[in-house]
Amino acid sequence: MYHGDVLTENLSTESDSYYWDFNDGYSSQEFEPSHNFSDTGHFEVVLTGTGTNGCSRDYSQLVVIKPMISIYVPNSFSPNGDGINDLFFFKGFGITETNFKFSIFNRWGELIYQTNRFEPWNGLDRGKKCEMGNY
């Protein structure tokens, strides 16, 4: 998830026509267009202002669209086989499996579950159902 909406401000002087290049495949000839970048990254936005005499001048600004990471981790689950909250995992935006590690520890700090993939914990430790408690 990210916020890719950008409002432009045209500070060019003595220009009669305008060409905005957002360097993401989109452009505009409006005076002050709004633009939504479809992905994160660094984009050099270039405004070319052209006067009635045919002379043009470029103005540029680097725009950085950063990812927004959001995560929700529940504080409980009930792995009792009723199909409701039987698995423990998080929900979020901007999280990928690249360099991902999800670990569950018991109250004594012992590792009881770990994965490098988006695989929820089912409440088992070495094939045995874990007791209710803090993890």
Backbone as JSON Lines, residues from 0, in Angstrom:
{"i":0,"aa":"M","n":[0.85,-1.17,0.0],"ca":[0.0,0.0,0.0],"c":[0.9,1.24,0.0]}
{"i":1,"aa":"Y","n":[0.45,2.25,-0.63],"ca":[1.21,3.48,-0.73],"c":[0.26,4.6,-1.08]}
{"i":2,"aa":"H","n":[0.76,5.81,-0.94],"ca":[-0.01,6.98,-1.35],"c":[0.71,7.6,-2.54]}
{"i":3,"aa":"G","n":[0.19,7.38,-3.75],"ca":[0.84,7.83,-4.96],"c":[0.22,9.07,-5.58]}
{"i":4,"aa":"D","n":[-0.7,9.72,-4.85],"ca":[-1.34,10.92,-5.38],"c":[-0.43,12.12,-5.22]}
{"i":5,"aa":"V","n":[-0.21,12.84,-6.33],"ca":[0.65,14.01,-6.32],"c":[-0.1,15.18,-6.97]}
{"i":6,"aa":"L","n":[-0.08,16.33,-6.3],"ca":[-0.61,17.56,-6.87],"c":[0.57,18.39,-7.34]}
{"i":7,"aa":"T","n":[0.5,18.89,-8.56],"ca":[1.6,19.68,-9.09],"c":[1.37,21.16,-8.84]}
{"i":8,"aa":"E","n":[2.46,21.91,-8.87],"ca":[2.38,23.37,-8.77],"c":[3.25,23.94,-9.89]}
{"i":9,"aa":"N","n":[2.63,24.66,-10.75],"ca":[3.32,25.22,-11.91],"c":[3.9,26.58,-11.54]}
{"i":10,"aa":"L","n":[5.23,26.65,-11.45],"ca":[5.91,27.91,-11.12],"c":[6.61,28.52,-12.33]}
{"i":11,"aa":"S","n":[6.32,27.97,-13.52],"ca":[6.96,28.52,-14.72],"c":[6.39,29.91,-15.02]}
{"i":12,"aa":"T","n":[7.2,30.73,-15.67],"ca":[6.76,32.09,-16.03],"c":[6.9,32.28,-17.53]}
{"i":13,"aa":"E","n":[6.08,33.11,-18.07],"ca":[6.12,33.47,-19.48],"c":[5.97,32.27,-20.42]}
{"i":14,"aa":"S","n":[5.19,31.29,-20.0],"ca":[4.92,30.13,-20.85],"c":[3.45,30.12,-21.23]}
{"i":15,"aa":"D","n":[3.18,29.63,-22.42],"ca":[1.81,29.54,-22.91],"c":[1.34,28.1,-23.06]}
{"i":16,"aa":"S","n":[2.27,27.17,-23.14],"ca":[1.9,25.76,-23.2],"c":[2.81,24.98,-22.25]}
{"i":17,"aa":"Y","n":[2.29,23.84,-21.8],"ca":[2.96,23.09,-20.74],"c":[2.94,21.61,-21.08]}
{"i":18,"aa":"Y","n":[4.03,20.94,-20.78],"ca":[4.1,19.5,-20.97],"c":[4.76,18.9,-19.73]}
{"i":19,"aa":"W","n":[3.99,18.11,-19.01],"ca":[4.48,17.43,-17.82],"c":[4.83,15.99,-18.18]}
{"i":20,"aa":"D","n":[6.03,15.55,-17.86],"ca":[6.44,14.15,-18.04],"c":[6.68,13.58,-16.64]}
{"i":21,"aa":"F","n":[5.86,12.6,-16.26],"ca":[5.96,12.02,-14.92],"c":[6.96,10.88,-14.85]}
{"i":22,"aa":"N","n":[7.56,10.53,-15.97],"ca":[8.57,9.48,-16.06],"c":[8.09,8.14,-15.53]}
{"i":23,"aa":"D","n":[6.81,7.89,-15.7],"ca":[6.25,6.57,-15.39],"c":[5.34,6.1,-16.53]}
{"i":24,"aa":"G","n":[5.52,6.73,-17.71],"ca":[4.7,6.4,-18.86],"c":[3.53,7.34,-19.06]}
{"i":25,"aa":"Y","n":[3.33,8.28,-18.15],"ca":[2.21,9.22,-18.25],"c":[2.72,10.64,-18.4]}
{"i":26,"aa":"S","n":[1.91,11.45,-19.08],"ca":[2.24,12.86,-19.26],"c":[0.94,13.66,-19.27]}
{"i":27,"aa":"S","n":[1.07,14.98,-19.23],"ca":[-0.1,15.86,-19.24],"c":[0.27,17.19,-19.85]}
{"i":28,"aa":"Q","n":[-0.72,17.86,-20.45],"ca":[-0.53,19.2,-20.98],"c":[-1.36,20.22,-20.19]}
{"i":29,"aa":"E","n":[-1.88,19.81,-19.05],"ca":[-2.64,20.72,-18.19],"c":[-1.68,21.68,-17.5]}
{"i":30,"aa":"F","n":[-2.22,22.78,-17.01],"ca":[-1.4,23.77,-16.31],"c":[-0.86,23.2,-14.99]}
{"i":31,"aa":"E","n":[-1.72,22.63,-14.18],"ca":[-1.33,22.0,-12.91],"c":[-2.1,20.69,-12.73]}
{"i":32,"aa":"P","n":[-1.64,19.63,-13.38],"ca":[-2.36,18.36,-13.29],"c":[-2.13,17.67,-11.94]}
{"i":33,"aa":"S","n":[-3.07,16.82,-11.57],"ca":[-2.83,15.9,-10.46],"c":[-2.46,14.57,-11.1]}
{"i":34,"aa":"H","n":[-1.7,13.77,-10.39],"ca":[-1.24,12.5,-10.95],"c":[-1.18,11.46,-9.85]}
{"i":35,"aa":"N","n":[-1.51,10.23,-10.21],"ca":[-1.41,9.11,-9.28],"c":[-0.37,8.13,-9.82]}
{"i":36,"aa":"F","n":[0.74,8.01,-9.12],"ca":[1.77,7.05,-9.5],"c":[1.26,5.66,-9.15]}
{"i":37,"aa":"S","n":[1.39,4.73,-10.07],"ca":[0.83,3.39,-9.88],"c":[1.75,2.47,-9.1]}
{"i":38,"aa":"D","n":[2.93,2.95,-8.73],"ca":[3.87,2.11,-7.97],"c":[4.79,3.01,-7.17]}
{"i":39,"aa":"T","n":[5.53,2.39,-6.27],"ca":[6.51,3.13,-5.49],"c":[7.77,3.33,-6.33]}
{"i":40,"aa":"G","n":[8.61,4.28,-5.92],"ca":[9.86,4.5,-6.61],"c":[10.26,5.96,-6.62]}
{"i":41,"aa":"H","n":[11.33,6.25,-7.36],"ca":[11.85,7.61,-7.54],"c":[11.53,8.04,-8.97]}
{"i":42,"aa":"F","n":[10.89,9.18,-9.12],"ca":[10.47,9.66,-10.42],"c":[10.9,11.12,-10.58]}
{"i":43,"aa":"E","n":[11.62,11.41,-11.66],"ca":[11.97,12.8,-11.94],"c":[10.85,13.38,-12.81]}
{"i":44,"aa":"V","n":[10.04,14.23,-12.22],"ca":[8.94,14.87,-12.93],"c":[9.5,16.11,-13.63]}
{"i":45,"aa":"V","n":[9.26,16.19,-14.93],"ca":[9.8,17.29,-15.73],"c":[8.64,18.09,-16.34]}
{"i":46,"aa":"L","n":[8.66,19.4,-16.13],"ca":[7.72,20.33,-16.76],"c":[8.48,21.11,-17.82]}
{"i":47,"aa":"T","n":[7.99,21.06,-19.04],"ca":[8.55,21.86,-20.11],"c":[7.53,22.96,-20.41]}
{"i":48,"aa":"G","n":[7.94,24.19,-20.18],"ca":[7.1,25.35,-20.48],"c":[7.58,26.0,-21.76]}
{"i":49,"aa":"T","n":[6.66,26.25,-22.68],"ca":[7.02,26.85,-23.97],"c":[6.27,28.17,-24.13]}
{"i":50,"aa":"G","n":[7.01,29.22,-24.51],"ca":[6.42,30.55,-24.71],"c":[5.93,30.74,-26.13]}
{"i":51,"aa":"T","n":[5.29,31.89,-26.38],"ca":[4.76,32.21,-27.72],"c":[5.88,32.35,-28.75]}
{"i":52,"aa":"N","n":[7.08,32.66,-28.28],"ca":[8.21,32.81,-29.2],"c":[8.85,31.46,-29.56]}
{"i":53,"aa":"G","n":[8.32,30.37,-28.99],"ca":[8.84,29.03,-29.3],"c":[9.96,28.58,-28.38]}
{"i":54,"aa":"C","n":[10.43,29.47,-27.52],"ca":[11.48,29.09,-26.58],"c":[10.87,28.25,-25.45]}
{"i":55,"aa":"S","n":[11.61,27.24,-25.04],"ca":[11.11,26.38,-23.96],"c":[12.16,26.26,-22.86]}
{"i":56,"aa":"R","n":[11.66,25.92,-21.7],"ca":[12.53,25.75,-20.54],"c":[12.0,24.58,-19.72]}
{"i":57,"aa":"D","n":[12.92,23.76,-19.23],"ca":[12.56,22.59,-18.41],"c":[12.74,22.89,-16.93]}
{"i":58,"aa":"Y","n":[11.79,22.4,-16.17],"ca":[11.85,22.45,-14.71],"c":[11.67,21.01,-14.24]}
{"i":59,"aa":"S","n":[12.48,20.58,-13.29],"ca":[12.34,19.19,-12.84],"c":[12.36,19.1,-11.32]}
{"i":60,"aa":"Q","n":[11.74,18.05,-10.84],"ca":[11.67,17.8,-9.4],"c":[11.62,16.29,-9.19]}
{"i":61,"aa":"L","n":[12.44,15.8,-8.28],"ca":[12.42,14.37,-7.94],"c":[11.27,14.12,-6.98]}
{"i":62,"aa":"V","n":[10.42,13.16,-7.34],"ca":[9.3,12.76,-6.49],"c":[9.57,11.34,-6.03]}
{"i":63,"aa":"V","n":[9.49,11.12,-4.72],"ca":[9.72,9.79,-4.15],"c":[8.4,9.28,-3.58]}
{"i":64,"aa":"I","n":[7.95,8.15,-4.1],"ca":[6.74,7.5,-3.61],"c":[7.19,6.32,-2.77]}
{"i":65,"aa":"K","n":[7.0,6.43,-1.46],"ca":[7.47,5.4,-0.53],"c":[6.34,4.41,-0.23]}
{"i":66,"aa":"P","n":[6.71,3.15,-0.01],"ca":[5.68,2.19,0.39],"c":[5.23,2.47,1.81]}
{"i":67,"aa":"M","n":[4.0,2.17,2.07],"ca":[3.47,2.3,3.42],"c":[3.19,0.89,3.91]}
{"i":68,"aa":"I","n":[3.84,0.52,4.98],"ca":[3.65,-0.81,5.53],"c":[2.69,-0.72,6.7]}
{"i":69,"aa":"S","n":[1.73,-1.59,6.69],"ca":[0.72,-1.63,7.75],"c":[0.54,-3.08,8.16]}
{"i":70,"aa":"I","n":[0.47,-3.32,9.46],"ca":[0.33,-4.7,9.92],"c":[-0.62,-4.76,11.11]}
{"i":71,"aa":"Y","n":[-1.42,-5.8,11.13],"ca":[-2.31,-6.09,12.26],"c":[-1.99,-7.5,12.74]}
{"i":72,"aa":"V","n":[-1.66,-7.63,14.0],"ca":[-1.39,-8.93,14.6],"c":[-2.43,-9.16,15.69]}
{"i":73,"aa":"P","n":[-3.24,-10.2,15.55],"ca":[-4.26,-10.45,16.57],"c":[-3.62,-10.82,17.9]}
{"i":74,"aa":"N","n":[-4.34,-10.61,19.01],"ca":[-3.78,-10.94,20.32],"c":[-4.29,-12.28,20.84]}
{"i":75,"aa":"S","n":[-5.08,-12.99,20.06],"ca":[-5.54,-14.32,20.47],"c":[-6.06,-15.08,19.27]}
{"i":76,"aa":"F","n":[-6.17,-16.39,19.44],"ca":[-6.82,-17.24,18.45],"c":[-7.29,-18.5,19.16]}
{"i":77,"aa":"S","n":[-8.14,-19.29,18.5],"ca":[-8.72,-20.47,19.15],"c":[-8.63,-21.67,18.22]}
{"i":78,"aa":"P","n":[-7.49,-22.38,18.24],"ca":[-7.32,-23.53,17.33],"c":[-8.08,-24.77,17.82]}
{"i":79,"aa":"N","n":[-9.42,-24.68,17.87],"ca":[-10.23,-25.79,18.38],"c":[-10.94,-26.55,17.28]}
{"i":80,"aa":"G","n":[-10.65,-26.23,16.0],"ca":[-11.22,-26.97,14.9],"c":[-12.62,-26.56,14.48]}
{"i":81,"aa":"D","n":[-13.13,-25.46,15.02],"ca":[-14.48,-25.03,14.65],"c":[-14.51,-24.17,13.38]}
{"i":82,"aa":"G","n":[-13.35,-23.92,12.78],"ca":[-13.28,-23.13,11.56],"c":[-13.26,-21.62,11.79]}
{"i":83,"aa":"I","n":[-13.29,-21.19,13.04],"ca":[-13.26,-19.77,13.37],"c":[-11.99,-19.47,14.15]}
{"i":84,"aa":"N","n":[-11.14,-18.63,13.61],"ca":[-9.88,-18.24,14.28],"c":[-9.0,-19.43,14.65]}
{"i":85,"aa":"D","n":[-8.99,-20.47,13.78],"ca":[-8.19,-21.66,14.07],"c":[-6.71,-21.48,13.74]}
{"i":86,"aa":"L","n":[-6.38,-20.47,12.94],"ca":[-4.99,-20.23,12.55],"c":[-4.56,-18.86,13.06]}
{"i":87,"aa":"F","n":[-3.27,-18.76,13.42],"ca":[-2.72,-17.49,13.91],"c":[-1.79,-16.93,12.85]}
{"i":88,"aa":"F","n":[-2.12,-15.72,12.39],"ca":[-1.29,-15.04,11.41],"c":[-1.64,-13.57,11.43]}
{"i":89,"aa":"F","n":[-0.91,-12.78,10.73],"ca":[-1.15,-11.35,10.68],"c":[-1.82,-10.99,9.37]}
{"i":90,"aa":"K","n":[-2.3,-9.76,9.29],"ca":[-2.81,-9.19,8.05],"c":[-2.09,-7.87,7.85]}
{"i":91,"aa":"G","n":[-1.85,-7.51,6.61],"ca":[-1.18,-6.24,6.39],"c":[-1.02,-5.89,4.94]}
{"i":92,"aa":"F","n":[-0.43,-4.72,4.7],"ca":[-0.14,-4.2,3.37],"c":[1.34,-3.9,3.27]}
{"i":93,"aa":"G","n":[1.91,-4.11,2.11],"ca":[3.3,-3.76,1.86],"c":[4.28,-4.79,2.4]}
{"i":94,"aa":"I","n":[3.82,-5.97,2.76],"ca":[4.68,-7.0,3.32],"c":[4.86,-8.08,2.27]}
{"i":95,"aa":"T","n":[6.1,-8.46,2.0],"ca":[6.39,-9.49,1.01],"c":[7.17,-10.63,1.66]}
{"i":96,"aa":"E","n":[7.25,-11.75,0.96],"ca":[8.0,-12.9,1.48],"c":[9.51,-12.73,1.31]}
{"i":97,"aa":"T","n":[9.95,-11.66,0.67],"ca":[11.38,-11.4,0.55],"c":[11.94,-11.09,1.93]}
{"i":98,"aa":"N","n":[12.93,-11.84,2.36],"ca":[13.54,-11.69,3.69],"c":[12.5,-11.77,4.81]}
{"i":99,"aa":"F","n":[11.51,-12.58,4.63],"ca":[10.41,-12.72,5.59],"c":[10.7,-13.85,6.57]}
{"i":100,"aa":"K","n":[10.38,-13.63,7.84],"ca":[10.48,-14.68,8.85],"c":[9.37,-14.44,9.87]}
{"i":101,"aa":"F","n":[8.58,-15.46,10.13],"ca":[7.48,-15.41,11.09],"c":[7.77,-16.47,12.15]}
{"i":102,"aa":"S","n":[7.94,-16.06,13.4],"ca":[8.32,-16.97,14.48],"c":[7.36,-16.85,15.64]}
{"i":103,"aa":"I","n":[7.07,-17.98,16.28],"ca":[6.25,-18.04,17.48],"c":[7.1,-18.63,18.59]}
{"i":104,"aa":"F","n":[7.11,-17.97,19.75],"ca":[7.86,-18.44,20.91],"c":[6.88,-18.66,22.06]}
{"i":105,"aa":"N","n":[7.2,-19.63,22.93],"ca":[6.37,-19.79,24.12],"c":[6.8,-18.78,25.17]}
{"i":106,"aa":"R","n":[6.16,-18.81,26.32],"ca":[6.44,-17.8,27.35],"c":[7.85,-17.9,27.93]}
{"i":107,"aa":"W","n":[8.54,-19.0,27.69],"ca":[9.9,-19.18,28.16],"c":[10.93,-18.86,27.08]}
{"i":108,"aa":"G","n":[10.45,-18.34,25.95],"ca":[11.36,-17.94,24.88],"c":[11.79,-19.06,23.96]}
{"i":109,"aa":"E","n":[11.14,-20.22,24.05],"ca":[11.5,-21.34,23.2],"c":[10.74,-21.24,21.88]}
{"i":110,"aa":"L","n":[11.47,-21.42,20.78],"ca":[10.86,-21.37,19.46],"c":[9.97,-22.58,19.26]}
{"i":111,"aa":"I","n":[8.7,-22.33,18.92],"ca":[7.79,-23.46,18.68],"c":[7.25,-23.49,17.25]}
{"i":112,"aa":"Y","n":[7.42,-22.39,16.51],"ca":[6.99,-22.36,15.11],"c":[7.78,-21.29,14.38]}
{"i":113,"aa":"Q","n":[8.17,-21.63,13.14],"ca":[8.87,-20.64,12.33],"c":[8.65,-20.97,10.85]}
{"i":114,"aa":"T","n":[8.49,-19.92,10.05],"ca":[8.34,-20.08,8.61],"c":[8.91,-18.87,7.89]}
{"i":115,"aa":"N","n":[9.35,-19.1,6.66],"ca":[9.81,-18.01,5.78],"c":[8.79,-17.74,4.69]}
{"i":116,"aa":"R","n":[7.61,-18.32,4.82],"ca":[6.54,-18.15,3.85],"c":[5.3,-17.64,4.57]}
{"i":117,"aa":"F","n":[4.31,-17.22,3.81],"ca":[3.06,-16.76,4.41],"c":[2.21,-17.97,4.8]}
{"i":118,"aa":"E","n":[2.63,-18.64,5.86],"ca":[1.94,-19.83,6.38],"c":[1.58,-19.6,7.84]}
{"i":119,"aa":"P","n":[0.29,-19.55,8.16],"ca":[-0.12,-19.31,9.55],"c":[0.2,-20.49,10.47]}
{"i":120,"aa":"W","n":[0.27,-20.19,11.75],"ca":[0.49,-21.21,12.78],"c":[-0.85,-21.83,13.13]}
{"i":121,"aa":"N","n":[-0.87,-23.17,13.23],"ca":[-2.1,-23.89,13.53],"c":[-2.25,-24.26,15.01]}
{"i":122,"aa":"G","n":[-1.34,-23.79,15.85],"ca":[-1.44,-24.07,17.28],"c":[-0.77,-25.34,17.72]}
{"i":123,"aa":"L","n":[-0.01,-25.97,16.81],"ca":[0.68,-27.21,17.15],"c":[2.17,-26.95,17.37]}
{"i":124,"aa":"D","n":[2.74,-27.71,18.29],"ca":[4.18,-27.68,18.55],"c":[4.66,-29.13,18.47]}
{"i":125,"aa":"R","n":[5.45,-29.42,17.44],"ca":[5.95,-30.79,17.2],"c":[4.8,-31.79,17.16]}
{"i":126,"aa":"G","n":[3.7,-31.4,16.49],"ca":[2.57,-32.28,16.29],"c":[1.57,-32.33,17.45]}
{"i":127,"aa":"K","n":[1.87,-31.65,18.55],"ca":[0.97,-31.66,19.71],"c":[0.28,-30.32,19.85]}
{"i":128,"aa":"K","n":[-0.99,-30.35,20.25],"ca":[-1.76,-29.12,20.44],"c":[-1.2,-28.35,21.65]}
{"i":129,"aa":"C","n":[-0.94,-27.08,21.44],"ca":[-0.43,-26.23,22.52],"c":[-1.56,-25.85,23.48]}
{"i":130,"aa":"E","n":[-1.17,-25.66,24.72],"ca":[-2.13,-25.22,25.73],"c":[-2.45,-23.74,25.55]}
{"i":131,"aa":"M","n":[-3.57,-23.32,26.14],"ca":[-3.85,-21.89,26.16],"c":[-2.75,-21.18,26.92]}
{"i":132,"aa":"G","n":[-2.37,-20.01,26.47],"ca":[-1.31,-19.28,27.16],"c":[-0.81,-18.12,26.35]}
{"i":133,"aa":"N","n":[0.33,-17.62,26.75],"ca":[0.96,-16.48,26.09],"c":[2.04,-16.98,25.15]}
{"i":134,"aa":"Y","n":[1.98,-16.49,23.93],"ca":[2.97,-16.88,22.92],"c":[3.48,-15.66,22.2]}
